[in-house]
């Protein structure tokens, strides 16, 4: 009888869900928020954004300012991707250099070097109720050009991750 009680207790604890609160404190423009929650590295790292491979997919309107969403998930390891679609085209818009023009973020507030970070950097353990804060990023690219096909004076790339400021300047002077 004692083992039977322990068995049922272990089943209940294994299937027990936990609350994950997702807070996004810095929404700059209203639009549609896309939140993709993944429970494995293969799907997170695949680049495939189809809802079928996500542990949970949230799509809803979002306003400027603070955003909160609480969801129920089973105990496990998760990673989160967030996109704010400001023009309603259901896709992340990229500029001429292939950099995002809309706000985006990842759990653990990590960034990938060229694209999304890997699951192991963005993942976290959910074994009790938990709150995560995702600070959104937006890449600003400023290009100043003089004349038509004459010369590029300067390219400034400013990556604001709310923690890191990267400034890259490039000047081209023709012979």
BALUM-374268 format. One line per field, with one value per residue: residue number from 1; residue in three letters; x, y, z of N, C-alpha, C in turn. Coordinates in pm, 1 decimal. Example, Ala and Ser with C-alpha at 12.3 -4.5 7.8 and 13.67 -1.06 7.14 Angstrom:
2
num = 1  2 .
residuo = ALA  SER .
n_X = 1319.0  1285.0 .
n_Y = -569.0  -225.0 .
n_Z = 780.0  708.0 .
ca_X = 1230.0  1367.0 .
ca_Y = -450.0  -106.0 .
ca_Z = 780.0  714.0 .
c_X = 1320.0  1290.0 .
c_Y = -330.0  3.0 .
c_Z = 780.0  787.0 .
***
This chain:
175
num = 1  2  3  4  5  6  7  8  9  10  11  12  13  14  15  16  17  18  19  20  21  22  23  24  25  26  27  28  29  30  31  32  33  34  35  36  37  38  39  40  41  42  43  44  45  46  47  48  49  50  51  52  53  54  55  56  57  58  59  60  61  62  63  64  65  66  67  68  69  70  71  72  73  74  75  76  77  78  79  80  81  82  83  84  85  86  87  88  89  90  91  92  93  94  95  96  97  98  99  100  101  102  103  104  105  106  107  108  109  110  111  112  113  114  115  116  117  118  119  120  121  122  123  124  125  126  127  128  129  130  131  132  133  134  135  136  137  138  139  140  141  142  143  144  145  146  147  148  149  150  151  152  153  154  155  156  157  158  159  160  161  162  163  164  165  166  167  168  169  170  171  172  173  174  175 .
residuo = UNK  UNK  UNK  UNK  UNK  UNK  UNK  UNK  UNK  UNK  UNK  UNK  UNK  UNK  UNK  UNK  UNK  UNK  UNK  UNK  UNK  UNK  UNK  UNK  UNK  UNK  UNK  UNK  UNK  UNK  UNK  UNK  UNK  UNK  UNK  UNK  UNK  UNK  UNK  UNK  UNK  UNK  UNK  UNK  UNK  UNK  UNK  UNK  UNK  UNK  UNK  UNK  UNK  UNK  UNK  UNK  UNK  UNK  UNK  UNK  UNK  UNK  UNK  UNK  UNK  UNK  UNK  UNK  UNK  UNK  UNK  UNK  UNK  UNK  UNK  UNK  UNK  UNK  UNK  UNK  UNK  UNK  UNK  UNK  UNK  UNK  UNK  UNK  UNK  UNK  UNK  UNK  UNK  UNK  UNK  UNK  UNK  UNK  UNK  UNK  UNK  UNK  UNK  UNK  UNK  UNK  UNK  UNK  UNK  UNK  UNK  UNK  UNK  UNK  UNK  UNK  UNK  UNK  UNK  UNK  UNK  UNK  UNK  UNK  UNK  UNK  UNK  UNK  UNK  UNK  UNK  UNK  UNK  UNK  UNK  UNK  UNK  UNK  UNK  UNK  UNK  UNK  UNK  UNK  UNK  UNK  UNK  UNK  UNK  UNK  UNK  UNK  UNK  UNK  UNK  UNK  UNK  UNK  UNK  UNK  UNK  UNK  UNK  UNK  UNK  UNK  UNK  UNK  UNK  UNK  UNK  UNK  UNK  UNK  UNK .
n_X = 82.8  195.4  386.5  221.0  95.5  317.8  382.5  157.5  182.2  425.3  354.6  164.3  324.7  498.4  335.1  242.2  167.0  334.6  337.2  441.1  547.5  571.4  736.1  754.3  912.7  958.7  809.8  804.7  643.7  303.1  139.6  138.1  212.5  431.6  493.2  700.4  738.3  965.4  1054.1  1276.8  1608.0  1645.5  1416.0  1403.7  1649.1  1620.1  1517.8  1274.3  958.5  705.1  400.0  345.7  572.9  630.8  625.6  441.8  248.2  192.5  -9.0  -105.8  -264.2  -61.2  28.6  196.8  453.8  443.3  419.1  255.5  226.1  89.6  139.2  61.4  277.9  431.7  670.5  1005.9  1259.6  1292.2  1287.4  1247.8  1122.3  1060.4  871.3  775.8  541.6  500.4  380.5  192.2  239.9  297.4  558.5  913.2  1059.4  1332.1  1621.5  1824.1  2073.0  2008.1  1932.6  1713.3  1422.5  1224.8  1112.1  1256.2  1326.5  1477.9  1458.4  1645.3  1764.4  1953.7  2157.0  2212.7  2505.6  2489.5  2190.1  1939.0  1997.9  2148.9  1973.1  2080.0  2185.3  1966.3  1787.4  1603.0  1528.6  1216.3  1079.9  925.8  684.9  757.6  905.8  1001.5  1192.3  1194.8  1385.4  1330.4  1493.7  1619.1  1752.8  1927.7  2010.1  2212.2  2280.9  2483.5  2507.0  2692.0  2621.5  2557.9  2669.4  2920.6  3071.1  3078.6  3027.9  3004.4  2915.8  2713.5  2653.0  2436.0  2370.9  2136.6  2101.2  1997.3  2185.6  2430.6  2626.8  2714.4  2926.2  3001.2  3204.4  3258.6  3453.8  3477.9  3695.2  3737.9  3992.6 .
n_Y = -119.8  122.9  161.5  190.9  435.2  603.2  565.9  679.0  940.5  1015.4  1009.6  1213.5  1435.0  1438.1  1494.7  1739.2  2078.6  2393.7  2745.0  2979.5  3296.5  3548.0  3839.5  4140.3  4427.8  4651.7  4739.5  4904.6  4975.4  4932.2  4630.4  4298.3  4037.1  3767.3  3479.4  3215.7  2912.8  2669.9  2325.3  2175.9  2140.1  2071.0  2158.3  2433.9  2532.5  2486.3  2677.3  2660.9  2789.1  2685.8  2632.4  2370.5  2244.5  2366.8  2396.5  2566.0  2820.5  3158.7  3414.2  3737.2  4064.7  4350.3  4621.2  4940.7  4964.6  4784.5  4431.0  4136.9  3787.1  3487.1  3142.6  2790.9  2523.0  2199.8  2047.1  2100.8  2173.5  2478.2  2723.3  3054.7  3250.8  3577.6  3804.0  4122.7  4211.9  4480.9  4573.6  4393.3  4180.0  3921.8  3830.4  3858.2  4158.4  4250.3  4456.2  4607.1  4491.1  4250.8  4255.5  4257.8  4469.1  4502.8  4474.8  4221.4  3929.9  3700.1  3429.1  3446.9  3671.6  3658.7  3685.5  3577.3  3543.3  3568.2  3568.5  3371.8  3280.6  2978.3  2692.8  2598.8  2829.8  2999.1  2856.7  2747.4  2603.8  2478.5  2404.7  2481.5  2739.3  3022.9  3337.0  3510.0  3767.3  3932.3  4136.7  4336.2  4372.9  4592.9  4655.2  4918.0  5075.6  5300.7  5470.6  5680.8  5838.9  5995.0  6153.0  5980.1  5664.2  5758.9  5777.8  5608.0  5754.3  5690.4  5413.9  5342.5  5112.3  5034.2  4841.9  4783.4  4625.9  4670.6  4623.7  4610.0  4809.8  4833.4  4977.2  5025.3  5151.9  5241.9  5363.0  5468.7  5571.3  5683.7  5612.1 .
n_Z = 0.0  78.1  -122.3  -341.8  -290.9  -302.1  -570.5  -707.4  -614.0  -728.7  -999.7  -1007.6  -940.5  -1155.9  -1374.4  -1307.8  -1363.8  -1411.0  -1350.5  -1584.1  -1600.7  -1832.1  -1883.0  -2057.5  -2063.5  -2229.9  -2469.7  -2766.7  -2987.0  -3087.1  -3192.6  -3315.7  -3099.7  -3115.9  -2958.4  -2909.6  -2759.7  -2685.7  -2624.1  -2671.9  -2811.1  -3081.6  -3227.2  -3154.9  -3253.9  -3522.7  -3699.9  -3809.7  -3794.4  -3752.0  -3582.0  -3499.2  -3400.7  -3166.7  -2809.4  -2702.9  -2852.2  -2886.4  -3002.6  -3018.9  -2985.7  -2894.8  -2682.9  -2646.3  -2400.6  -2096.6  -2099.8  -1998.9  -1963.0  -1854.9  -1849.5  -1842.9  -1803.0  -1835.3  -1611.8  -1708.0  -1959.0  -2121.1  -2389.5  -2513.1  -2782.0  -2902.9  -3098.1  -3211.5  -3428.3  -3614.1  -3844.5  -3926.3  -4107.2  -4038.2  -4021.1  -3964.3  -4036.1  -4238.5  -4284.6  -4546.9  -4496.1  -4386.0  -4122.4  -3836.9  -3841.9  -3663.3  -3319.3  -3113.1  -2912.5  -2673.5  -2438.8  -2133.4  -2225.1  -2431.2  -2726.0  -3060.3  -3264.0  -3549.1  -3613.5  -3447.1  -3101.2  -2968.5  -2834.8  -2590.0  -2475.8  -2446.1  -2293.9  -2000.5  -1679.9  -1579.9  -1299.7  -1098.9  -1023.8  -1220.7  -1314.1  -1601.6  -1754.8  -2052.4  -2233.9  -2503.6  -2820.2  -3068.8  -3376.5  -3500.9  -3795.3  -3950.5  -4242.1  -4423.8  -4723.3  -4976.8  -5275.7  -5587.2  -5625.0  -5556.2  -5296.1  -4982.1  -4685.7  -4406.7  -4206.5  -3946.3  -3703.2  -3461.6  -3193.7  -2969.2  -2683.4  -2443.9  -2259.2  -2383.3  -2593.7  -2914.0  -3138.4  -3464.4  -3704.1  -4038.4  -4293.9  -4624.2  -4864.4  -5184.2  -5436.3 .
ca_X = 0.0  286.2  446.9  115.3  78.9  436.4  371.5  61.2  239.7  527.3  284.2  105.2  429.2  556.2  241.3  201.6  210.2  384.3  307.4  551.6  507.9  661.3  722.4  828.4  895.0  997.5  745.3  812.6  534.7  197.6  133.9  103.2  325.1  447.4  576.6  720.3  802.6  1016.9  1098.0  1393.5  1707.7  1629.2  1313.7  1442.1  1762.5  1593.8  1477.2  1137.5  868.8  568.9  347.0  337.7  692.9  645.7  553.4  329.0  255.0  101.0  -20.4  -212.0  -228.8  22.7  33.6  322.6  476.5  467.8  335.6  265.6  146.9  116.4  97.4  87.2  363.1  482.5  809.2  1095.2  1354.5  1226.6  1348.3  1141.3  1150.0  954.1  875.3  664.6  514.6  436.9  308.3  89.3  265.9  323.0  696.6  1011.0  1109.6  1476.5  1668.6  1911.5  2184.1  1955.7  1913.5  1571.6  1374.3  1120.8  1161.8  1263.0  1399.4  1489.1  1473.4  1779.7  1810.3  2074.3  2151.3  2304.0  2599.0  2423.1  2062.0  1892.6  2093.8  2125.7  1884.1  2150.2  2205.5  1837.3  1699.5  1592.0  1454.4  1088.5  1044.5  834.5  636.6  874.3  887.1  1116.8  1181.0  1260.3  1405.5  1331.3  1603.2  1590.1  1878.9  1915.9  2118.7  2214.1  2375.3  2491.7  2570.2  2707.1  2618.0  2516.7  2783.4  3047.3  3140.6  3005.0  3098.5  3013.4  2806.8  2708.7  2564.6  2414.4  2293.3  2097.9  2045.6  1967.9  2302.6  2552.1  2621.8  2819.2  2933.0  3094.1  3211.7  3337.2  3463.1  3534.5  3742.0  3782.7  4129.2 .
ca_Y = 0.0  236.1  179.7  236.0  578.1  670.5  559.5  780.5  1071.8  1046.9  1037.5  1345.6  1537.8  1439.6  1556.3  1868.1  2192.4  2510.5  2870.9  3058.1  3434.4  3614.1  3985.0  4217.3  4562.6  4761.5  4734.6  5040.6  4999.3  4831.5  4537.7  4161.2  3967.4  3624.6  3415.1  3073.7  2843.6  2540.3  2236.7  2096.7  2210.8  2041.5  2246.0  2573.3  2566.3  2448.4  2789.1  2633.8  2859.8  2633.5  2609.8  2228.6  2197.2  2445.1  2350.4  2658.7  2930.7  3265.5  3523.4  3826.9  4207.0  4402.8  4767.1  5000.5  4960.9  4657.4  4317.6  4018.0  3670.3  3370.3  3018.5  2667.7  2427.7  2088.3  2057.2  2072.1  2274.8  2557.5  2844.9  3139.5  3351.4  3679.1  3901.0  4217.5  4242.5  4612.7  4605.1  4292.8  4088.0  3789.7  3791.5  3955.4  4237.9  4269.3  4567.4  4575.1  4409.3  4128.2  4274.1  4280.4  4606.1  4500.9  4430.6  4077.3  3893.3  3558.6  3403.6  3474.9  3794.2  3629.9  3710.0  3499.4  3626.6  3593.2  3500.3  3332.2  3207.2  2834.7  2651.6  2586.8  2964.4  3061.9  2767.3  2755.9  2494.1  2510.2  2299.2  2548.5  2860.9  3105.3  3458.5  3550.8  3900.3  3937.4  4272.2  4333.6  4437.4  4646.3  4693.7  5040.0  5088.8  5432.0  5478.0  5813.5  5824.6  6119.3  6136.4  5851.5  5577.6  5827.5  5717.8  5587.7  5827.5  5619.8  5325.0  5323.6  5003.8  5042.8  4728.9  4815.4  4508.9  4721.7  4594.2  4620.4  4904.0  4801.8  5079.4  4986.3  5256.3  5205.3  5474.3  5434.6  5687.9  5635.9  5649.4 .
ca_Z = 0.0  88.2  -254.2  -430.6  -263.9  -357.8  -715.4  -750.0  -582.5  -829.9  -1124.7  -995.4  -944.0  -1289.8  -1467.5  -1253.2  -1444.5  -1339.2  -1415.8  -1636.5  -1629.3  -1925.9  -1875.9  -2156.9  -2009.6  -2318.4  -2600.9  -2822.1  -3081.6  -3079.5  -3305.2  -3279.2  -3037.3  -3145.3  -2856.4  -2940.0  -2648.5  -2731.9  -2515.8  -2712.2  -2892.2  -3224.6  -3284.2  -3132.7  -3339.4  -3661.8  -3784.4  -3852.0  -3702.9  -3756.5  -3446.3  -3465.5  -3330.2  -3044.2  -2691.0  -2692.7  -2946.7  -2846.4  -3098.2  -2972.7  -2995.2  -2787.5  -2676.9  -2602.3  -2255.8  -2028.4  -2140.4  -1914.3  -2002.3  -1771.9  -1913.8  -1768.9  -1873.4  -1755.3  -1568.7  -1819.0  -2004.7  -2224.8  -2441.6  -2567.2  -2884.7  -2907.5  -3207.0  -3218.8  -3568.7  -3610.3  -3967.6  -3950.5  -4217.9  -3979.3  -4048.5  -3917.4  -4147.9  -4236.0  -4365.4  -4659.0  -4448.6  -4327.8  -3978.8  -3805.2  -3827.0  -3559.7  -3188.9  -3092.4  -2791.3  -2639.5  -2295.8  -2079.4  -2290.8  -2508.7  -2869.5  -3141.6  -3339.1  -3676.8  -3605.2  -3313.9  -3017.6  -2955.8  -2727.0  -2461.8  -2420.6  -2417.9  -2217.8  -1854.6  -1618.1  -1517.7  -1204.2  -1006.4  -1087.5  -1252.4  -1393.5  -1681.6  -1814.4  -2182.7  -2284.9  -2649.7  -2891.2  -3200.9  -3438.1  -3579.3  -3891.9  -4013.7  -4352.8  -4483.2  -4854.0  -5051.6  -5419.6  -5641.3  -5652.6  -5531.2  -5183.0  -4858.2  -4581.7  -4280.4  -4166.8  -3801.4  -3661.2  -3318.0  -3145.0  -2833.0  -2616.9  -2310.3  -2177.3  -2463.5  -2704.2  -3009.1  -3241.5  -3569.6  -3804.2  -4155.2  -4385.6  -4753.3  -4939.2  -5316.3  -5474.4 .
c_X = 87.2  348.8  345.0  92.5  196.8  431.7  276.6  111.3  344.7  463.8  224.1  210.7  491.7  465.9  195.8  252.8  252.9  349.2  437.8  495.8  614.8  632.9  812.2  808.9  911.4  940.5  737.7  698.2  428.3  196.9  82.6  227.2  317.1  542.8  580.4  797.3  837.8  1064.0  1214.0  1480.9  1684.8  1530.4  1350.9  1549.3  1735.2  1565.4  1337.2  1043.6  725.2  522.4  345.5  458.3  717.1  571.6  429.6  354.2  150.6  107.0  -136.2  -168.4  -147.6  25.3  170.8  332.3  508.4  368.2  361.4  175.8  186.4  57.5  129.2  167.1  403.4  626.7  899.0  1190.9  1292.8  1316.1  1239.2  1197.6  1031.2  978.2  753.9  650.0  435.7  358.5  208.3  114.1  303.3  463.8  789.3  1068.6  1258.5  1514.1  1761.3  2024.5  2138.5  1936.1  1767.3  1539.0  1267.8  1180.2  1154.4  1338.6  1395.1  1497.2  1620.5  1841.3  1941.0  2049.6  2247.2  2395.2  2540.2  2293.3  2026.7  2003.2  2060.4  2040.5  1955.9  2176.6  2074.1  1749.8  1708.0  1509.7  1325.3  1051.8  963.5  781.4  754.1  832.0  1015.7  1088.3  1261.3  1265.3  1418.5  1447.5  1551.0  1722.2  1853.1  2035.4  2106.6  2319.7  2368.7  2569.5  2576.2  2706.9  2568.5  2642.1  2919.0  3123.6  3045.3  3085.7  3113.5  2892.7  2817.6  2609.6  2554.9  2322.0  2262.6  2031.5  2004.6  2082.2  2432.5  2529.9  2740.7  2815.3  3040.0  3091.0  3301.3  3337.3  3533.3  3573.3  3794.6  3924.1  4131.2 .
c_Y = 126.2  266.7  231.2  386.5  656.7  674.4  667.5  921.4  1111.1  1077.3  1177.3  1455.7  1548.7  1513.7  1694.4  1981.6  2307.1  2634.5  2937.8  3195.5  3496.4  3763.2  4047.8  4364.0  4677.0  4750.8  4878.1  5075.1  4893.0  4747.7  4403.0  4096.3  3819.8  3569.4  3266.4  3012.0  2702.9  2458.0  2146.1  2176.0  2190.8  2137.9  2393.6  2616.5  2544.3  2566.7  2772.7  2697.6  2809.1  2597.2  2462.8  2179.8  2272.7  2379.4  2436.8  2775.3  3034.0  3374.4  3610.4  3972.4  4250.7  4555.0  4812.8  4991.1  4821.5  4551.3  4201.8  3908.9  3554.3  3247.2  2901.1  2572.7  2315.6  2115.5  2021.2  2185.8  2344.5  2672.3  2921.4  3235.9  3447.3  3770.7  3991.7  4256.3  4373.0  4645.8  4496.2  4196.6  3947.0  3738.3  3896.5  4027.4  4263.8  4388.8  4516.8  4480.4  4278.1  4134.8  4305.0  4429.0  4615.4  4446.7  4279.1  4050.9  3743.6  3543.7  3414.4  3599.2  3774.6  3662.6  3616.0  3593.2  3665.4  3514.7  3466.5  3265.6  3059.0  2806.8  2649.3  2722.8  3027.9  2979.4  2790.2  2638.5  2548.0  2392.8  2354.7  2671.0  2956.8  3227.5  3485.5  3688.9  3898.7  4082.7  4264.6  4413.9  4492.2  4695.2  4814.7  5049.5  5224.1  5431.5  5618.4  5800.3  5962.2  6086.7  5999.1  5776.5  5646.1  5763.9  5700.5  5654.1  5744.0  5528.5  5308.3  5212.8  5010.4  4929.2  4755.4  4693.7  4542.8  4692.3  4624.3  4725.8  4875.9  4908.2  5039.3  5095.3  5209.8  5324.1  5427.2  5564.1  5636.9  5683.6  5778.2 .
c_Z = 0.0  -48.5  -355.3  -413.1  -321.2  -509.9  -767.5  -721.5  -685.9  -965.2  -1120.1  -1003.2  -1082.6  -1387.2  -1421.9  -1341.2  -1353.6  -1418.9  -1459.1  -1669.4  -1717.8  -1918.7  -1982.7  -2119.9  -2109.5  -2459.7  -2654.1  -2916.8  -3063.6  -3205.8  -3259.0  -3218.3  -3076.2  -3040.7  -2887.6  -2824.4  -2696.0  -2612.5  -2556.9  -2808.5  -3041.6  -3289.4  -3270.4  -3232.1  -3488.4  -3753.8  -3839.5  -3749.3  -3707.8  -3614.9  -3403.4  -3384.9  -3199.0  -2929.4  -2669.8  -2787.0  -2906.0  -2952.3  -3051.1  -2986.9  -2873.0  -2797.3  -2630.7  -2450.3  -2206.0  -2074.8  -2044.5  -1968.6  -1912.6  -1840.1  -1821.2  -1856.7  -1779.0  -1714.7  -1687.4  -1846.7  -2124.9  -2270.6  -2516.7  -2672.1  -2888.0  -3027.4  -3194.2  -3366.1  -3572.9  -3737.2  -4008.7  -4064.8  -4170.1  -4007.4  -3989.7  -4038.6  -4129.1  -4323.5  -4475.6  -4619.2  -4383.5  -4178.3  -3949.9  -3788.4  -3718.2  -3430.1  -3176.5  -2962.4  -2767.8  -2488.1  -2257.6  -2143.0  -2366.2  -2655.4  -2938.8  -3218.8  -3474.2  -3677.1  -3462.2  -3233.6  -3017.1  -2832.1  -2592.2  -2397.9  -2375.6  -2323.3  -2067.3  -1805.6  -1556.4  -1428.6  -1087.8  -1080.7  -1105.2  -1333.1  -1470.0  -1739.6  -1943.8  -2227.4  -2435.7  -2705.1  -3022.0  -3257.0  -3527.1  -3671.7  -3959.2  -4122.2  -4410.7  -4612.9  -4920.1  -5200.0  -5460.4  -5683.7  -5628.0  -5416.5  -5066.5  -4748.8  -4453.9  -4262.9  -4016.1  -3771.3  -3510.5  -3278.0  -2999.3  -2771.3  -2474.9  -2214.4  -2251.4  -2571.3  -2793.2  -3118.1  -3341.0  -3674.9  -3918.4  -4248.9  -4514.2  -4825.2  -5071.9  -5347.9  -5552.7 .
***
